[in-house]
Amino acid sequence: MTNSNSDWKPYYAGLGIYAICITVAALPILPDALSILAALEILTAATLACLFVAVYRGSILARRFKDSGGVFIQALLGIVVCGGIYSLVSSAPRPEVLFTVFLLWTAVGLMYLTPLRVAALFAVFAVIFANSFASALFVVAGTEAHAEAAYMLVLSFLMTGFMCWRAWDYTRVRNEKALLREENTRQAGEIEEAKSRIHALTVQDMDTIALKYPFFRQELQRCKEYADRNAQTFSIGLVSIDHFAELSQRHGEMAMKQLTREVVHRISSIVGKVGLENGHRHPVGKIGDGLFGLVLDRTNLKGASACVERLHAAVAHHMIRTLAGPLNVTITVGLAEYFVGESVDELLEIVGKSLEKARLKEVEGVQPHQPQRPQVKGQPVQAATGAHDMRLLHEKEYSSPLH
């Protein structure tokens, strides 16, 4: 059954069928109509049945019987109430009424029923019908009452065959829709996976998984715009693997791919913990062979220096396994802090000078470069100021004056 518990149309239609059946049985349009008291008894039973179905819909029991909309149990109770109780409280039950009850209650849920369940409803109806008209069917054969009862029973049997065929058709359509939904879901998942792979191939350098340079510039631009809007700062760094060209000549291209990938992974694992406000962003970009840029959102120079100390420890103190054997490398890092009004190109030029200064001095470590810039008056700039703040950076538990 694929009926959704949110589809209440069959339930509301069932309320109307109760009203129709009680009205047909109570109004004097047929001989031996129900008394007011008998009609009230059926109405009370119908009310209780409706309340039960409302609770039953979507319950564990309904899901176990694959009847989450309660369509089958509603039709079953409708036949029992409008047919069985009617035959008990009526002084002279009419076969036309029972036939109408069976026809309406089976039809209301036909789109949600299987042929087997239609047959089950007919079996319940047949028991009620045979019990109500046993004397007419089996005792007083040849009478008008016998003819009416037999005619309605045969007509009910024929209608059951027709409705079983329609239920089979509806069931086939439901199954086909379920298969289509499953196929659409699978294809949607494959499309999303393909989009992710295409995005990765477009945005990331496949050798190192760092951002390609154009997308790294976009990340810098995003950080600049965010900092300008929110009176915050950020820092960028250039990370150079020392003696990369010599290592490449000595150990080969494949070993260097493994080396740079592991270096980027270690940098990302540290910067990712302290950096970007959205964890899915990649904070490292490839600038050149053995040269990478990193972004530290909302971090001033002091906080960035504390972060880079961790980078040195993560890279220099742990050997990297490659096809050429374990390699031990060091890095040189240049840092620069963004000041309001500077362009991305100016910031990259400043951090490049910082890296060159570090190389010339042969400093294995952090060499911040912070040229004199005009003081900008206004509200304090929010930034991390040291190792402790860097630890809390991703939790946004910091706000300290920079200048």
Salt bridges, closest charged atoms under 4 A:
GLU96 OE2 - ARG94 NH2 2.98
GLU148 OE1 - ARG94 NH2 3.44
ASP169 OD2 - ARG166 NH1 3.22
ASP169 OD1 - ARG172 NH2 2.48
GLU176 OE2 - ARG172 NH1 3.20
GLU183 OE2 - ARG186 NH2 2.24
GLU190 OE2 - ARG186 NH1 2.41
GLU192 OE2 - LYS195 NZ 3.91
GLU193 OE2 - ARG197 NH1 3.03
ASP205 OD2 - LYS286 NZ 3.84
ASP207 OD1 - LYS257 NZ 3.76
GLU219 OE2 - ARG222 NH2 2.89
GLU219 OE1 - ARG281 NE 3.63
ASP228 OD2 - LYS224 NZ 3.29
GLU246 OE2 - ARG250 NH2 2.60
GLU253 OE2 - LYS257 NZ 3.66
GLU262 OE2 - ARG266 NE 2.85
ASP297 OD2 - ARG222 NH2 2.97
GLU342 OE2 - ARG373 NE 2.56
ASP345 OD1 - ARG217 NH1 2.81
GLU349 OE2 - LYS353 NZ 3.63
GLU356 OE2 - ARG359 NH1 3.01
GLU395 OE2 - HIS394 NE2 3.64
